[in-house]
Amino acid sequence: MSDHHLPGDPPIPLTLRRSARARRISLRVSALDGRVTLTLPERLRAEAALEFAAEKEDWIRKHLARQPGQVQVALGSMIPVDGTPRQVIAAPGRRVILEPQTIAVPTAALGRSLQRYLRELARDRLAEASDHYARRLGRNYDRLTLRDTRSRWGSCSSDGALMYSWRLILAPPDVLRYVAAHEVAHLAEMNHSRAFWDQVTRLFGNYEPPRKWLTANGGELHRYRFE
């Protein structure tokens, strides 16, 4: 992949992706974070893709205008933790401190410090929920990893490896727990059959409210940038 920009006010970052299977240029605007990706055949020059993007500029900007605004996390920003909005304030020391209405962060490398804290909190919460549901199911999982995934909130491999998006810590607690129950249920049913959803119900209860919350609001969790 390579990064370029479409000139204008403001400039639009473009990600160029080459694919051996591509026969023509394709354009995609991510519904999660507004990333604009151009996929092009391996031997096509990059200038052709940039010319294509320029021709589609009006279409790109219209789609981006409908995207929720990106939030570069800084002092004074509001960010949800456990689904509750908290204001980012300066920490008096070197530790991140989570309070009911604020989250205090050391100002040196603020974004990285906050992201690291949220990932650690997400790991604790997701491990606790996964352990709980695995015990109820009577199955063990092999390992748990966190990523910043854009296409899914979690996964379970055939060898029992659980993967979650750390951004689930930004969602309400029942949403995080639902995703954990969903993935743990795959330890017994590696499909989305009626038997699988029965397992989710047995482990979690009524999963429709958190499932609908993710469908309606999940994209908002990708607004927050920590660079």
Buried (B, 14 or more C-beta within 10 A) or exposed (E): EEEBEBEEEEEBEBBBBBEEEBEEBBBEBBBBBBBBBBBBBEEBEBEEBBEBBEEBEEEBBEBEEEBBEEBEBBEEBBBBBBBEEBBBBEBEEEEBBBEEEBBBBBEEEBBEBBBEBBBBBBBEBBBEBBBBBBEBBEBEBEEBEBBEBBEEBBBBBEEBBBBBBBBBBBBBBBBBBBBBBBBBBBBBBEEEEEEBBEBBBBBBBEBEEBBEBBEEBBBBBBBBEBE
